[in-house]
Amino acid sequence: MNKRVWIVISIFVVLVVGVAILAKNAQQDVDDVDISKLDGSKLITQEDVGEGQIPDHYHGNPDAKVIVIEYEDFACSHCNYFAPDAKKIIEEYQDRVLFIYRNFNLGYPNSNQTQFAAEATYLVGGDEAYWKMFDLLWSNDMWTGQAVSETERKDTFENYINQVGVDLGEFNKAVEARRSNGIQSKINRDKALGEKAGVTGTPTWFINGEKVDGVTNQNVRDAINKALDESKE
C-alpha cells in the first residue's frame, strides 16, 4: 500500500473518530442532566428546577386540565412550516389549555444558535421578550437550511433584539455564559425529557400524555377537542 493511500486512510480515521467524539460529548450533555425528580408530563416551574435554572416556557392556563407539550427545533423545516398553525391554535385554546414549549435539539446546523438566542432573550427580558423572539425565529425559514454565516447570524440577531427591545450587550453576554447561567442546562433538560417520553423527531406534540399521530392543524385540533370533552366527564 503506497504512502498516498495511507494518508487518505489516516485522514478518514481521524474524521470518523472526531465525529464519534463530538456525538459522544453531545449525548453526555444530555445524560448529565438529572431529570429523575421531574414529571415531564406537567409544567416544570422555578420551584422544580431551583434558582439559577430556567423553568418551562408556556402559554395559556397553568391550572387547565388539558396539557399540551410541544417538542420542537427552530431549525426544523417541519416545525417552521407548522408554526403559523400552532400560533393560531394556541391563541384559540389558551383560555382552556396549557401549552408548554420545549426544545428538542436535533443537531441541525442552526439548532444550537437559535435555541441559545431564545433562552438568552428570556434571561435578559423575561417571558414577554422570550415569546417575541420565539415568533421572530419562526418568521422565516433561514434557520432550516445550511449553517447561517456568523456575520449574517449576528446581523439577524441584532435586528431581532432591536425588535424585541432588550439590551444587545446583555443578550450577547447571556449567550456566551450559557454553560453557567442555565441556558445549556435548559436545552439539555428539554432534550432528555423528550427522549424519556419517546420523542425521536420534531414537531412532536403530546396532549394529556398522548402523542398526536401526525402533527397537522386538524389532528392537533381534534386531539385537543377530544381531551377537552373528556375533561368534562
KEGU-981878 format. One record per residue (C-alpha): residue number from 1; x, y, z. Coordinates in pm, 1 decimal, padded with zeros to 6 digits. Each point is the difference from the previous one (the first is absolute). Layout:
<recs>
<rec><seq>NUM</seq><u>X</u><v>Y</v><w>Z</w></rec>
...
</recs>
This chain:
<recs>
<rec><seq>1</seq><u>00000.0</u><v>00000.0</v><w>00000.0</w></rec>
<rec><seq>2</seq><u>00156.8</u><v>00326.8</v><w>-00109.1</w></rec>
<rec><seq>3</seq><u>00047.8</u><v>00312.3</v><w>00210.1</w></rec>
<rec><seq>4</seq><u>-00288.8</u><v>00191.6</v><w>-00160.1</w></rec>
<rec><seq>5</seq><u>-00250.6</u><v>-00273.4</v><w>00090.4</w></rec>
<rec><seq>6</seq><u>00124.5</u><v>-00003.9</v><w>00360.1</w></rec>
<rec><seq>7</seq><u>-00046.7</u><v>00376.8</v><w>00022.8</w></rec>
<rec><seq>8</seq><u>-00359.8</u><v>-00024.6</v><w>-00129.6</w></rec>
<rec><seq>9</seq><u>-00078.2</u><v>-00281.6</v><w>00245.6</w></rec>
<rec><seq>10</seq><u>00154.2</u><v>00194.3</v><w>00287.0</w></rec>
<rec><seq>11</seq><u>-00204.4</u><v>00311.2</v><w>-00078.7</w></rec>
<rec><seq>12</seq><u>-00318.7</u><v>-00209.3</v><w>-00022.4</w></rec>
<rec><seq>13</seq><u>00069.0</u><v>-00163.6</v><w>00336.7</w></rec>
<rec><seq>14</seq><u>00064.0</u><v>00337.6</v><w>00163.7</w></rec>
<rec><seq>15</seq><u>-00327.2</u><v>00136.8</v><w>-00139.0</w></rec>
<rec><seq>16</seq><u>-00200.4</u><v>-00302.7</v><w>00117.0</w></rec>
<rec><seq>17</seq><u>00152.0</u><v>00012.8</v><w>00347.6</w></rec>
<rec><seq>18</seq><u>-00059.9</u><v>00375.9</v><w>00019.6</w></rec>
<rec><seq>19</seq><u>-00367.2</u><v>-00036.9</v><w>-00091.7</w></rec>
<rec><seq>20</seq><u>-00038.6</u><v>-00281.7</v><w>00252.2</w></rec>
<rec><seq>21</seq><u>00152.9</u><v>00212.3</v><w>00277.0</w></rec>
<rec><seq>22</seq><u>-00227.1</u><v>00295.4</v><w>-00081.1</w></rec>
<rec><seq>23</seq><u>-00305.7</u><v>-00223.6</v><w>00001.0</w></rec>
<rec><seq>24</seq><u>00103.4</u><v>-00158.0</v><w>00329.1</w></rec>
<rec><seq>25</seq><u>00057.1</u><v>00339.3</v><w>00159.1</w></rec>
<rec><seq>26</seq><u>-00336.2</u><v>00125.9</v><w>-00121.5</w></rec>
<rec><seq>27</seq><u>-00172.9</u><v>-00305.8</v><w>00141.8</w></rec>
<rec><seq>28</seq><u>00195.4</u><v>00033.9</v><w>00322.5</w></rec>
<rec><seq>29</seq><u>-00144.8</u><v>00349.0</v><w>00042.5</w></rec>
<rec><seq>30</seq><u>-00348.3</u><v>-00149.9</v><w>-00008.4</w></rec>
<rec><seq>31</seq><u>00090.9</u><v>-00297.1</v><w>00219.2</w></rec>
<rec><seq>32</seq><u>00146.6</u><v>00232.5</v><w>00263.3</w></rec>
<rec><seq>33</seq><u>-00338.4</u><v>00169.2</v><w>00058.7</w></rec>
<rec><seq>34</seq><u>-00178.9</u><v>-00149.4</v><w>00299.2</w></rec>
<rec><seq>35</seq><u>-00369.5</u><v>-00017.9</v><w>-00086.1</w></rec>
<rec><seq>36</seq><u>-00080.7</u><v>-00280.9</v><w>00242.1</w></rec>
<rec><seq>37</seq><u>-00194.5</u><v>00230.2</v><w>00231.5</w></rec>
<rec><seq>38</seq><u>-00186.0</u><v>00184.4</v><w>-00276.0</w></rec>
<rec><seq>39</seq><u>-00342.5</u><v>-00090.2</v><w>-00138.2</w></rec>
<rec><seq>40</seq><u>00036.8</u><v>00071.3</v><w>-00369.8</w></rec>
<rec><seq>41</seq><u>-00373.9</u><v>-00028.6</v><w>-00060.1</w></rec>
<rec><seq>42</seq><u>-00066.9</u><v>00315.7</v><w>00201.8</w></rec>
<rec><seq>43</seq><u>00115.5</u><v>00361.1</v><w>00017.1</w></rec>
<rec><seq>44</seq><u>00353.3</u><v>00024.8</v><w>00141.2</w></rec>
<rec><seq>45</seq><u>00017.8</u><v>00308.8</v><w>00218.3</w></rec>
<rec><seq>46</seq><u>00280.1</u><v>00203.9</v><w>00156.0</w></rec>
<rec><seq>47</seq><u>-00061.5</u><v>-00184.8</v><w>00325.0</w></rec>
<rec><seq>48</seq><u>00051.4</u><v>-00331.6</v><w>-00179.3</w></rec>
<rec><seq>49</seq><u>00334.3</u><v>00091.6</v><w>-00159.4</w></rec>
<rec><seq>50</seq><u>00140.7</u><v>00231.5</v><w>00266.4</w></rec>
<rec><seq>51</seq><u>00168.0</u><v>00338.6</v><w>-00005.5</w></rec>
<rec><seq>52</seq><u>00231.7</u><v>00063.3</v><w>-00293.8</w></rec>
<rec><seq>53</seq><u>-00189.5</u><v>-00233.4</v><w>-00232.4</w></rec>
<rec><seq>54</seq><u>-00261.1</u><v>00079.5</v><w>-00266.0</w></rec>
<rec><seq>55</seq><u>-00353.7</u><v>-00135.8</v><w>00046.0</w></rec>
<rec><seq>56</seq><u>-00239.5</u><v>-00105.4</v><w>-00276.4</w></rec>
<rec><seq>57</seq><u>-00126.8</u><v>00263.6</v><w>-00240.1</w></rec>
<rec><seq>58</seq><u>-00375.9</u><v>-00009.7</v><w>-00038.5</w></rec>
<rec><seq>59</seq><u>-00311.7</u><v>00165.8</v><w>-00136.4</w></rec>
<rec><seq>60</seq><u>-00349.6</u><v>-00037.2</v><w>00134.1</w></rec>
<rec><seq>61</seq><u>-00157.8</u><v>-00107.3</v><w>00325.0</w></rec>
<rec><seq>62</seq><u>00243.2</u><v>-00166.8</v><w>00245.0</w></rec>
<rec><seq>63</seq><u>-00299.1</u><v>-00151.3</v><w>00185.0</w></rec>
<rec><seq>64</seq><u>-00156.0</u><v>-00151.8</v><w>-00312.0</w></rec>
<rec><seq>65</seq><u>-00097.5</u><v>-00365.9</v><w>-00004.5</w></rec>
<rec><seq>66</seq><u>00129.9</u><v>-00033.4</v><w>-00355.2</w></rec>
<rec><seq>67</seq><u>00378.0</u><v>00025.4</v><w>-00034.4</w></rec>
<rec><seq>68</seq><u>00171.0</u><v>00023.5</v><w>-00338.1</w></rec>
<rec><seq>69</seq><u>00376.5</u><v>-00049.9</v><w>-00017.0</w></rec>
<rec><seq>70</seq><u>00179.6</u><v>00098.8</v><w>-00320.0</w></rec>
<rec><seq>71</seq><u>00348.3</u><v>-00130.3</v><w>-00080.4</w></rec>
<rec><seq>72</seq><u>00149.5</u><v>00197.4</v><w>-00287.9</w></rec>
<rec><seq>73</seq><u>00321.8</u><v>00130.1</v><w>-00153.1</w></rec>
<rec><seq>74</seq><u>00021.5</u><v>00349.5</v><w>-00153.4</w></rec>
<rec><seq>75</seq><u>00223.0</u><v>-00145.6</v><w>-00272.9</w></rec>
<rec><seq>76</seq><u>-00255.2</u><v>-00267.7</v><w>-00095.2</w></rec>
<rec><seq>77</seq><u>-00176.3</u><v>00072.3</v><w>-00330.2</w></rec>
<rec><seq>78</seq><u>-00312.0</u><v>-00196.1</v><w>00104.1</w></rec>
<rec><seq>79</seq><u>-00026.5</u><v>00202.9</v><w>00321.9</w></rec>
<rec><seq>80</seq><u>00045.4</u><v>00322.7</v><w>-00193.7</w></rec>
<rec><seq>81</seq><u>-00274.9</u><v>-00100.9</v><w>-00244.8</w></rec>
<rec><seq>82</seq><u>-00239.6</u><v>-00081.0</v><w>00286.5</w></rec>
<rec><seq>83</seq><u>00081.9</u><v>00310.9</v><w>00205.5</w></rec>
<rec><seq>84</seq><u>-00278.0</u><v>00224.6</v><w>-00141.0</w></rec>
<rec><seq>85</seq><u>-00261.6</u><v>-00268.6</v><w>00073.2</w></rec>
<rec><seq>86</seq><u>00146.5</u><v>-00057.5</v><w>00345.9</w></rec>
<rec><seq>87</seq><u>-00026.3</u><v>00370.5</v><w>00079.5</w></rec>
<rec><seq>88</seq><u>-00368.2</u><v>00008.7</v><w>-00101.8</w></rec>
<rec><seq>89</seq><u>-00076.7</u><v>-00313.3</v><w>00201.4</w></rec>
<rec><seq>90</seq><u>00162.3</u><v>00144.1</v><w>00311.1</w></rec>
<rec><seq>91</seq><u>-00183.6</u><v>00331.3</v><w>-00036.5</w></rec>
<rec><seq>92</seq><u>-00332.1</u><v>-00180.0</v><w>-00041.5</w></rec>
<rec><seq>93</seq><u>00031.2</u><v>-00247.6</v><w>00286.5</w></rec>
<rec><seq>94</seq><u>00226.1</u><v>00171.6</v><w>00254.2</w></rec>
<rec><seq>95</seq><u>-00285.1</u><v>00086.8</v><w>00239.1</w></rec>
<rec><seq>96</seq><u>-00077.6</u><v>-00370.3</v><w>00041.0</w></rec>
<rec><seq>97</seq><u>00331.4</u><v>-00169.8</v><w>-00069.4</w></rec>
<rec><seq>98</seq><u>00356.9</u><v>00017.4</v><w>00130.8</w></rec>
<rec><seq>99</seq><u>00258.3</u><v>00002.3</v><w>-00282.1</w></rec>
<rec><seq>100</seq><u>00358.5</u><v>-00083.3</v><w>00102.1</w></rec>
<rec><seq>101</seq><u>00283.3</u><v>00054.1</v><w>-00247.7</w></rec>
<rec><seq>102</seq><u>00323.7</u><v>-00200.7</v><w>00026.3</w></rec>
<rec><seq>103</seq><u>00310.9</u><v>-00007.9</v><w>-00216.3</w></rec>
<rec><seq>104</seq><u>00089.6</u><v>-00326.0</v><w>-00168.5</w></rec>
<rec><seq>105</seq><u>00341.1</u><v>00060.3</v><w>-00148.5</w></rec>
<rec><seq>106</seq><u>00047.3</u><v>-00215.9</v><w>-00309.4</w></rec>
<rec><seq>107</seq><u>00350.9</u><v>00125.5</v><w>-00071.1</w></rec>
<rec><seq>108</seq><u>-00082.3</u><v>00185.7</v><w>-00319.7</w></rec>
<rec><seq>109</seq><u>00249.0</u><v>00268.5</v><w>-00111.0</w></rec>
<rec><seq>110</seq><u>-00198.4</u><v>00277.2</v><w>00173.0</w></rec>
<rec><seq>111</seq><u>-00159.4</u><v>-00192.8</v><w>00287.4</w></rec>
<rec><seq>112</seq><u>00237.1</u><v>00113.8</v><w>00272.8</w></rec>
<rec><seq>113</seq><u>00022.3</u><v>00367.7</v><w>-00087.1</w></rec>
<rec><seq>114</seq><u>-00375.8</u><v>00049.6</v><w>-00034.9</w></rec>
<rec><seq>115</seq><u>-00072.7</u><v>-00176.6</v><w>00327.8</w></rec>
<rec><seq>116</seq><u>00276.8</u><v>00195.4</v><w>00174.9</w></rec>
<rec><seq>117</seq><u>-00156.0</u><v>00319.8</v><w>-00136.0</w></rec>
<rec><seq>118</seq><u>-00347.8</u><v>-00079.7</v><w>00129.9</w></rec>
<rec><seq>119</seq><u>00118.7</u><v>-00095.4</v><w>00348.9</w></rec>
<rec><seq>120</seq><u>00241.9</u><v>00295.7</v><w>00022.5</w></rec>
<rec><seq>121</seq><u>-00286.2</u><v>00233.5</v><w>-00086.7</w></rec>
<rec><seq>122</seq><u>-00202.5</u><v>-00151.1</v><w>00282.6</w></rec>
<rec><seq>123</seq><u>00280.5</u><v>00059.1</v><w>00249.5</w></rec>
<rec><seq>124</seq><u>00042.8</u><v>00360.9</v><w>-00109.5</w></rec>
<rec><seq>125</seq><u>-00362.4</u><v>00097.9</v><w>-00057.5</w></rec>
<rec><seq>126</seq><u>-00229.0</u><v>-00255.7</v><w>00160.3</w></rec>
<rec><seq>127</seq><u>-00306.6</u><v>-00176.5</v><w>-00139.2</w></rec>
<rec><seq>128</seq><u>-00128.0</u><v>00280.0</v><w>-00224.1</w></rec>
<rec><seq>129</seq><u>00337.3</u><v>00041.7</v><w>-00169.5</w></rec>
<rec><seq>130</seq><u>00039.3</u><v>-00376.6</v><w>-00035.1</w></rec>
<rec><seq>131</seq><u>-00327.5</u><v>-00038.7</v><w>-00191.3</w></rec>
<rec><seq>132</seq><u>00083.9</u><v>00291.6</v><w>-00227.5</w></rec>
<rec><seq>133</seq><u>00332.2</u><v>-00163.4</v><w>-00085.8</w></rec>
<rec><seq>134</seq><u>-00179.8</u><v>-00332.8</v><w>-00037.3</w></rec>
<rec><seq>135</seq><u>-00228.5</u><v>00146.2</v><w>-00268.1</w></rec>
<rec><seq>136</seq><u>00289.5</u><v>00170.2</v><w>-00177.8</w></rec>
<rec><seq>137</seq><u>00196.2</u><v>-00324.6</v><w>-00020.7</w></rec>
<rec><seq>138</seq><u>-00298.5</u><v>-00161.0</v><w>-00174.9</w></rec>
<rec><seq>139</seq><u>-00059.8</u><v>00304.7</v><w>-00220.5</w></rec>
<rec><seq>140</seq><u>00205.3</u><v>-00135.6</v><w>-00291.2</w></rec>
<rec><seq>141</seq><u>00169.1</u><v>-00324.1</v><w>-00098.8</w></rec>
<rec><seq>142</seq><u>00359.3</u><v>00126.6</v><w>-00006.5</w></rec>
<rec><seq>143</seq><u>00086.0</u><v>-00219.6</v><w>00299.6</w></rec>
<rec><seq>144</seq><u>-00123.4</u><v>-00325.2</v><w>-00155.0</w></rec>
<rec><seq>145</seq><u>00266.1</u><v>-00040.4</v><w>-00267.1</w></rec>
<rec><seq>146</seq><u>00376.2</u><v>00020.2</v><w>-00008.3</w></rec>
<rec><seq>147</seq><u>00197.5</u><v>00161.5</v><w>00280.4</w></rec>
<rec><seq>148</seq><u>-00054.5</u><v>00375.7</v><w>00006.6</w></rec>
<rec><seq>149</seq><u>00326.4</u><v>00190.9</v><w>-00015.6</w></rec>
<rec><seq>150</seq><u>00121.6</u><v>00166.8</v><w>00317.1</w></rec>
<rec><seq>151</seq><u>-00040.3</u><v>00346.8</v><w>-00152.3</w></rec>
<rec><seq>152</seq><u>-00354.5</u><v>-00067.2</v><w>-00120.4</w></rec>
<rec><seq>153</seq><u>-00094.1</u><v>-00159.5</v><w>00331.2</w></rec>
<rec><seq>154</seq><u>00131.9</u><v>00294.7</v><w>00202.2</w></rec>
<rec><seq>155</seq><u>-00173.8</u><v>00251.9</v><w>-00224.8</w></rec>
<rec><seq>156</seq><u>-00326.9</u><v>-00191.2</v><w>00015.5</w></rec>
<rec><seq>157</seq><u>00010.2</u><v>-00043.9</v><w>00377.6</w></rec>
<rec><seq>158</seq><u>00079.5</u><v>00370.2</v><w>00040.4</w></rec>
<rec><seq>159</seq><u>-00306.3</u><v>00079.0</v><w>-00209.4</w></rec>
<rec><seq>160</seq><u>-00211.3</u><v>-00239.5</v><w>00205.6</w></rec>
<rec><seq>161</seq><u>00126.3</u><v>00144.2</v><w>00328.4</w></rec>
<rec><seq>162</seq><u>-00082.5</u><v>00352.0</v><w>-00114.0</w></rec>
<rec><seq>163</seq><u>-00354.4</u><v>-00114.5</v><w>-00075.2</w></rec>
<rec><seq>164</seq><u>-00030.4</u><v>-00180.2</v><w>00333.3</w></rec>
<rec><seq>165</seq><u>00131.9</u><v>00302.6</v><w>00187.6</w></rec>
<rec><seq>166</seq><u>00267.7</u><v>-00149.7</v><w>00224.0</w></rec>
<rec><seq>167</seq><u>00365.3</u><v>00093.9</v><w>00040.4</w></rec>
<rec><seq>168</seq><u>00220.1</u><v>-00153.6</v><w>-00270.5</w></rec>
<rec><seq>169</seq><u>00310.1</u><v>-00001.9</v><w>00220.5</w></rec>
<rec><seq>170</seq><u>-00180.8</u><v>-00185.8</v><w>00278.0</w></rec>
<rec><seq>171</seq><u>-00140.2</u><v>-00244.0</v><w>-00255.3</w></rec>
<rec><seq>172</seq><u>00347.9</u><v>-00077.0</v><w>-00135.4</w></rec>
<rec><seq>173</seq><u>00134.6</u><v>-00045.3</v><w>00353.6</w></rec>
<rec><seq>174</seq><u>-00280.3</u><v>-00242.5</v><w>00080.2</w></rec>
<rec><seq>175</seq><u>00075.6</u><v>-00208.4</v><w>-00311.1</w></rec>
<rec><seq>176</seq><u>00370.6</u><v>-00010.3</v><w>00087.4</w></rec>
<rec><seq>177</seq><u>-00075.0</u><v>-00104.3</v><w>00359.6</w></rec>
<rec><seq>178</seq><u>-00244.0</u><v>-00274.3</v><w>-00104.2</w></rec>
<rec><seq>179</seq><u>00175.6</u><v>-00275.7</v><w>00191.9</w></rec>
<rec><seq>180</seq><u>-00012.7</u><v>00190.7</v><w>00328.5</w></rec>
<rec><seq>181</seq><u>-00332.1</u><v>00184.8</v><w>-00017.3</w></rec>
<rec><seq>182</seq><u>-00239.2</u><v>-00287.3</v><w>-00065.1</w></rec>
<rec><seq>183</seq><u>-00041.3</u><v>00025.9</v><w>-00378.3</w></rec>
<rec><seq>184</seq><u>00187.4</u><v>-00317.9</v><w>-00089.3</w></rec>
<rec><seq>185</seq><u>-00159.5</u><v>-00183.5</v><w>00291.6</w></rec>
<rec><seq>186</seq><u>-00347.5</u><v>00100.2</v><w>-00122.7</w></rec>
<rec><seq>187</seq><u>00068.2</u><v>-00120.7</v><w>-00353.1</w></rec>
<rec><seq>188</seq><u>00150.3</u><v>-00325.3</v><w>00127.1</w></rec>
<rec><seq>189</seq><u>-00285.7</u><v>-00053.0</v><w>00247.2</w></rec>
<rec><seq>190</seq><u>-00261.7</u><v>00050.5</v><w>-00271.1</w></rec>
<rec><seq>191</seq><u>00176.0</u><v>-00252.0</v><w>-00224.7</w></rec>
<rec><seq>192</seq><u>00028.6</u><v>-00253.8</v><w>00281.7</w></rec>
<rec><seq>193</seq><u>-00368.6</u><v>00037.4</v><w>00090.4</w></rec>
<rec><seq>194</seq><u>-00093.7</u><v>-00042.2</v><w>-00363.2</w></rec>
<rec><seq>195</seq><u>00210.0</u><v>-00312.1</v><w>-00040.4</w></rec>
<rec><seq>196</seq><u>-00153.0</u><v>-00145.0</v><w>00316.5</w></rec>
<rec><seq>197</seq><u>-00344.5</u><v>00062.9</v><w>-00149.0</w></rec>
<rec><seq>198</seq><u>00099.6</u><v>-00175.0</v><w>-00322.4</w></rec>
<rec><seq>199</seq><u>00062.1</u><v>00300.4</v><w>-00223.2</w></rec>
<rec><seq>200</seq><u>00219.0</u><v>-00080.0</v><w>-00299.5</w></rec>
<rec><seq>201</seq><u>-00078.7</u><v>00291.6</v><w>-00232.8</w></rec>
<rec><seq>202</seq><u>-00176.2</u><v>00333.4</v><w>-00022.1</w></rec>
<rec><seq>203</seq><u>-00259.0</u><v>00132.5</v><w>00022.3</w></rec>
<rec><seq>204</seq><u>-00133.2</u><v>-00241.2</v><w>00263.4</w></rec>
<rec><seq>205</seq><u>-00302.1</u><v>00102.1</v><w>00205.2</w></rec>
<rec><seq>206</seq><u>-00151.3</u><v>-00174.1</v><w>00301.1</w></rec>
<rec><seq>207</seq><u>-00350.8</u><v>00072.4</v><w>00127.2</w></rec>
<rec><seq>208</seq><u>-00060.5</u><v>-00124.1</v><w>00353.1</w></rec>
<rec><seq>209</seq><u>00283.8</u><v>-00243.5</v><w>-00050.0</w></rec>
<rec><seq>210</seq><u>-00126.6</u><v>-00137.9</v><w>-00331.3</w></rec>
<rec><seq>211</seq><u>00219.6</u><v>00052.7</v><w>-00304.6</w></rec>
<rec><seq>212</seq><u>-00178.3</u><v>00166.7</v><w>-00292.6</w></rec>
<rec><seq>213</seq><u>00015.6</u><v>-00229.2</v><w>-00300.6</w></rec>
<rec><seq>214</seq><u>00127.7</u><v>00236.7</v><w>-00266.4</w></rec>
<rec><seq>215</seq><u>00028.6</u><v>00365.6</v><w>00100.3</w></rec>
<rec><seq>216</seq><u>-00237.3</u><v>00177.5</v><w>-00234.6</w></rec>
<rec><seq>217</seq><u>-00246.3</u><v>00280.8</v><w>00063.7</w></rec>
<rec><seq>218</seq><u>-00298.6</u><v>-00236.3</v><w>-00008.9</w></rec>
<rec><seq>219</seq><u>00160.2</u><v>-00282.0</v><w>00200.6</w></rec>
<rec><seq>220</seq><u>00108.1</u><v>00233.3</v><w>00279.6</w></rec>
<rec><seq>221</seq><u>-00339.2</u><v>00169.7</v><w>00016.4</w></rec>
<rec><seq>222</seq><u>-00181.2</u><v>-00333.0</v><w>00004.2</w></rec>
<rec><seq>223</seq><u>00222.7</u><v>-00129.5</v><w>00280.5</w></rec>
<rec><seq>224</seq><u>-00045.5</u><v>00317.0</v><w>00207.4</w></rec>
<rec><seq>225</seq><u>-00377.5</u><v>-00004.6</v><w>-00046.2</w></rec>
<rec><seq>226</seq><u>-00012.8</u><v>-00365.0</v><w>00101.5</w></rec>
<rec><seq>227</seq><u>00205.8</u><v>00070.9</v><w>00313.1</w></rec>
<rec><seq>228</seq><u>-00222.3</u><v>00297.1</v><w>00087.1</w></rec>
<rec><seq>229</seq><u>-00312.1</u><v>-00215.9</v><w>-00035.5</w></rec>
<rec><seq>230</seq><u>00152.2</u><v>-00271.6</v><w>00217.7</w></rec>
<rec><seq>231</seq><u>00096.9</u><v>00254.1</v><w>00265.7</w></rec>
<rec><seq>232</seq><u>-00369.2</u><v>00086.9</v><w>00046.3</w></rec>
<rec><seq>233</seq><u>-00099.9</u><v>-00358.2</v><w>00081.4</w></rec>
</recs>
